[in-house]
């Protein structure tokens, strides 16, 4: 049944993750665009690394839901500004990053093309927070700086700071209890159904 020889063939695959916080000397080591095998939604994933510790940030195809045209456009604009903030770390200007696209796939291809042309050895200061699901990620906002090149930090011009809306402590997410009613309970049954005689049949 048991064999230490067999068990020792199991290779541990521990990964050191970059915790929430403001980190210096981080590198962007990869970016990919794929479809989720579970939901089929397209995503753009950025992979960051510092001293062997990794953090991935994922941007998903924006969904409209019940949003009107204005609200949906704002959602897409915020996503673009987050991606633009990353690209600006690599010597691009806002003029270089002029973009108009009809799909999330076009945005992904455009982003990857710009990063493929960039020097990814550029060191970064990155703010990592916990999202509402308890996973580390970049902040969802675009109005505050969350990533910048270390050259700005070395010049004493860094503007990254911890904000009140940033979650640096992992949230405790309680399991949702689901009601599992006892099929033998008489609650909700009529007098005839429950039958006062404990030895009687329910009919």
N, C-alpha and C positions, 0 to 999 in steps of 0.2 A: 504494500500500500504506500509506504513512504520510502524515499530514497534521497539521501543527502546529495548523492552524485547527480541525480536528475535535478534536484532543487537548485543546486549551485550553477546550473546552466541558465537560470533566470537572471537576466542582466537588469540591474536597477537603472532607472531612467530619470533620476531626480533632476529637476531643473531649478536653478536658483532664480527667484523672481525679484525684480526691482520693486521695493515697497513704495507706498505713497510718500510723497515728500518733494522737495526741490533738490534736484540732483545736478551736479556739475560733471563735465567731461563724459557726456553720454554720446554715443554714436547711433545714427540710423543705419542699421545693417541689412535691412531688406524691406521690400514693398511688393505686394502681390494683389492681383484682382482675380477673384474666383466666385463661383456660385456655391452657396451653402448646400451640402449634401442632404441636410435635414429639411430645410424649408424652401430651398431652391432660390433664395434671395441672393442677389449679387452683393459682394462686399469688397472693400479696399482695406487692406491690412498693412499697418506700419509696424515694423519690429525694431525696437531700440535695445541697446546693450551698454552696460557699464560694468567693467571688471567682472565679466562673465555672468552678470545678472541681467535678465531680459524682461522686457515689458512689451506687450503688443497692444496696439490701439486699432480698433475697427470702425470704419465708416460704412454704414449700410445704405442700400438704395432707399431714398426717402419715400415714405408712404404718405398718401394724401389723407386717408381716413375721412374725418368729417370737416377737414380744413377747407376754407374757401380759397379762392385763387390768391388773394393777398397773403394770407397766413401761410399757405404752402410755398409761395415764392420766398417769403422770409425764412422759412425752414431751410430751403435750398441755398439761399444766400449765406446763412450762418454756417452751413456745412462747407461751402466754398471758402469762406473766410478762415475756417480752421485749417483747411488744406493749404491755403495761401500762406498762412503763418509759418507752416513748416517749410514751404518752398523758399520763402524770403530769407531763410537762414543760409541759403547756398548761393548768395551773390546775385540773385535775381532781384529786379526792381518791380514795382507794381505795373510799370509800363510793359515789362517783359511778360507779365502774367495776365495779359488781356485774354479773356476766354468767353466764348459763347457756344453752348452745346445744347443738344436736344435730349440727351440721355445721360444717366449716371455712368454708363459704360464709356461714353466719350470723355467724361471727366476723369475716370480712372486711367484711361489710355494717355490722356494729356498729362496727368500727374506723373505717371510712371516714366513717360518720355523725358520730362524735365529732370526727374531724379536720376535717370540713367546718364544724363549729360552732366550731372553735378559731381563735385568732389565729396563723396560720402565719408571721407576721413575728417571732415569738419566736425569739431567737438561742439557739443551743445549743452546749454542749461535747459532742463526740462522739468516742468511741474507735473507730477503724477498724483492723481487723486483716486479715491474709490468711487465707483458709480453706484447707482441705487440697487444694483444686484450684488454688490460686494466684490466686484472685480476691479483691478487697477486699470486705469485708462487716462487719456488726456482729458481735460475738462471739455464739457459740451458747449461752453460759451465761446464767443469769438470777439467780444468787446474788451477782453483783458488779455494781456500777453501771457502765454503759458510755455513758449519755447523761443529760444534766441541763441545765436552763436556765442561761444565763449569769448570771442574777440570783443564783443560788447561788454561782457562781464569784466574782462581784464582792463577795459577803459573806464570802469567804474560807472557805466551807464545802464546797468541792468535794471529793468522795471518789473521783473517777476517777483511777486510777493504772495504770501498766504492771505487769501481773502476769507471773509466770514462764510461764504457759500462753498468753500472748498472742504471736501470731506477727506481728512488725512487719517482718520481712525476707521478701521473696518466696521461697517454697520452690522449689528446683530439682526439677522433675518430669521424670524421665527417660522417654523413649519406651520402651514395652515391645516388645522384639524378639520377633517371632513366628517359629517354626520354619518354614522353607520348604525341605523336603527336596528334594535333587536327584533328579529322576525317573530319571536315568541311573545313579545310584549303585547299586553291587551290594551295599551293606550290607543285611543282612537277607534276602538271597536264598540259596537252597540251592545246593549245589555244581552240581547239574544246571542250575539257573536261570542261574547266573553263567557257566557254560561256560568252561573254561580256555583254549579257543581264541579269541583276541581277534577273529578274523575269522568266528567261528561265529555262528549265529543262536541266540537264547535258547530254543530248543525242540528 
